[in-house]
Every structure is written in structure tokens, then in C-alpha cells.
Amino acid sequence: MSASSLESRIRQQIFADPDQEILESAVGKPQLMKYLQEGKLSNPFAVLSNYSVYCKGRCLVRKKGVAPQKRLVEYRIDISEISDIRHVRRNPSWLLTFCYFFLILAPALMLLELLAGFGSSLHLSPILGMLVCLLLAGIFALIYFLRKKVYLQISYTNGSVSLDSAFLPEAEERAFVAQLKQQLAAWDEYVERQQYNQTYNRAYNQAFNQAYQQAFSEGYNQGSNQGYQYGYQQGSYRQPPAGPNGQ
């Protein structure tokens, strides 16, 4: 697929606004190519534009007040809403709890059997009981290591979307994170500049209005005094003429 054809498909099949600029970094490019060619979602991938991040595929989704769920998604997250991007580990700690339980139970059973005597009614060899507990502890430990995951988590206003790093090439992931952080820094700088301009304009307008009102008040008073003096000099304020009887 040529570069121009790839760009055209991304604009048509992924971007909500075809006028957005396509940035170089995308993570999970094999899944992206499969989606563009077949239109099917499977493993996660993400594409970055100058305004948004598009996450598609099987992702771990977390929303406020709702437990995280792993499901197929097609998310568009505006850069203005993103608060953080980082790697997180999600470990099924309950499996480790069972593992530790059986590790502790193994010597406990052996000690109990020794205290009760080998010919007791427990009918359990201390070595066999210990081996069973160690076997169960090993099974839970193996399941734990198979199920623990590292995710690339993109946090935004109302929750987060996490992509399983097992499906993301390391070089692509580093480039994607670096470019997204640049976009976030540029957005923060833009917001700070807008806030500064608003504060400056508000202070300027306030000072201008105060100066204008003061100048207008002073000019009005001066003009009123001059008009009064001029009218007085022209006889505008003379007494009315006397009547026939001198009244």
C-alpha cells in the first residue's frame, strides 16, 4: 500500500475530520493495516492526529464509577481532554494470595502431621501434603505471571483507555508516547498563552474604561463650567423685564 493510499484510507476510515493532519507516529501498525484492509477490529492500535488520538481494538476501558472492562472499542479522544499517558501494570493480586496461602499451608500440614503422629486418623503423609500444597502454589504463581499485563494507558477527563503493550512494538510505542507528549505540551502552552491574553485584555479594558470615564467626567465638568460662564456673560441669566407698574 503506497503512502498516499495509506493516508487516504486513514482519513476516510479512522479520522472523524478528514482535514486533520496525520502525524507520523502510530502504535500497533500491523493491527492498523489489518483494520484498513479488512475492516475488522481485533488487537489494539492507536493513531495520532494534530487534534485527537484514535484508539481502536480490544482495550481496557475505565470510566468514573465503573469497574475496568476489556472490550472492543472505537474511541476518539481530543488532545485537549487528555490528562496523562503512562505505562501501568495490572496484576491479579488475588492469585498471589492463594499462592502464599498454599506456601504457608505446606509446612503447616507437615508440622500438624508430625505433632499428631504418623499413625493418626489424618491418614495423610506429611510429604504428600506438602507436595500437593507446593504444586497448588506453583499453579497459582504460573497463572499470575501469565495474566499480569503492562498497558499503555491514556487518561482523559472521564476515565482512561489502556492498550495491551504485548501487541505494541516497543519502538512504535516509544515514538508514539514521545510525540503525544509533545502535542500535550504544545496544547498546554497554547492554553497558557490564551489565559495570559485574556487576563491582559481584561486588565487593559478595565484600565482603559477607568481612564475614559475619568477623562469624560473631567471634560464634562469643565465644559459645563465654561458653558455656564459663557451664558452668564451673554445675558442668558438676566432678570426678566419689569411689568407696566414696575412689577
Order of alpha helices (4+ residues) and beta strands (2+ residues): alpha-beta-alpha-beta-beta-beta-beta-alpha-alpha-beta-beta-alpha
